[in-house]
Amino acid sequence: MTAPDRKHDFEKLVGAYADDLYRFGAWLTHDREVASDLVQETMLRAWRSLDSLKDVRAVKSWLFTTLRRENARRFERKRLPLVDIDDYNPGDDASLGPDGEMEHSDMRKAVARLPLKYREPLVMQAMLGHSIAEIAEQLELSESATMTRVFRARQKLKVQFESSGQTVRPEMQTVAAAA
């Protein structure tokens, strides 16, 4: 592959997946700066390994798996300080209005309280739009195990909201809906 072709292919990768990788990183880490660093590390690995990628259809799974592994590596290197979930704001909630903003914030907090094994597949499906097959491949699980984890995550969210006496508006049920 020539240098201009390689650069063009890499720019297409960045354009296609950087935003989704950042959102996923933000959900994993609850820290925008760390998420940005994870995306940079992921893209650096992608650049170094671009020539060895055999199946271009697998690039999405490969990038998300790389980001997950980069996140795990940061805990191997050192333990980072925790950030209070109340300080975390990955997106602009102003368009939701006061009630929707509070509910969206409550939903983010509820999702953040889920164990990682349930949170990851739920965020990948509900927030990033990945299929069960894509999630299963990225998390190295069977499709049935992935569906079970997504179902259990939704059930746990439902229980959290019901136990606090809250209801979830229809537009927010994408994440909390019981399957």
C-alpha positions, -999 to +999 in steps of 0.1 A: +000+000+000+014+034-009+018+061+016-010+083+002-033+053+000-025+044+036-031+079+048-064+081+029-076+048+044-066+059+079-084+093+075-115+074+064-112+052+096-109+083+118-138+100+102-160+069+104-153+058+139-137+085+161-169+099+175-184+065+183-151+055+199-151+087+220-186+082+232-179+046+241-147+056+259-166+083+278-192+058+290-164+034+301-143+059+319-167+087+329-139+111+320-137+131+288-099+135+288-093+099+294-118+090+267-100+113+243-066+097+253-081+062+247-093+072+212-058+086+204-041+054+216-066+033+197-060+053+165-022+051+170-025+014+172-047+014+141-022+034+122+006+011+132-014-020+123-034-008+093-013-029+068-019-061+088-057-057+089-069-086+067-107-081+068-118-045+064-153-055+075-139-063+109-124-029+114-152-016+136-150-045+160-112-043+159-112-006+169-137-010+197-119-041+211-086-021+209-102+007+229-115-017+255-081-032+259-064+002+261-088+011+289-078-021+307-041-013+302-044+020+319-054+001+351-024-022+347-001+008+345-015+027+374-047+034+393-062+067+382-082+089+405-120+084+404-142+111+391-176+118+408-204+109+384-221+142+392-192+160+375-196+139+344-214+154+314-207+137+281-232+156+260-253+186+257-286+179+275-300+214+270-323+202+242-341+179+266-356+207+288-355+207+326-374+175+332-357+156+304-323+169+314-328+155+350-342+122+337-313+119+312-288+126+341-306+100+362-304+075+334-266+082+329-261+077+367-282+045+367-262+031+337-229+040+354-239+020+385-244-011+364-215-037+367-192-033+337-202-067+322-238-054+318-230-017+312-206-023+282-230-043+260-260-020+269-241+011+260-228-004+228-264-014+217-285+015+230-261+044+226-238+034+198-263+013+178-242-018+175-259-051+167-258-081+190-235-098+166-211-069+166-212-066+204-206-103+208-176-102+186-161-072+203-166-085+238-156-120+227-189-136+239-215-157+222-246-139+209-268-156+234-246-144+263-246-109+248-284-109+246-286-121+282-263-094+294-283-067+276-315-081+289-302-082+325-288-047+322-322-034+312-339-053+340-314-039+365-322-004+352-359-010+355-355-022+391-334+008+399-360+032+386-389+014+401-373+011+435-367+049+435-403+055+425-393+070+392-409+064+358-390+066+325-405+087+297-410+069+264-380+087+246-357+075+274-369+039+273-344+030+246-319+022+273-342+012+302-369-008+283-373-043+294-366-066+265 
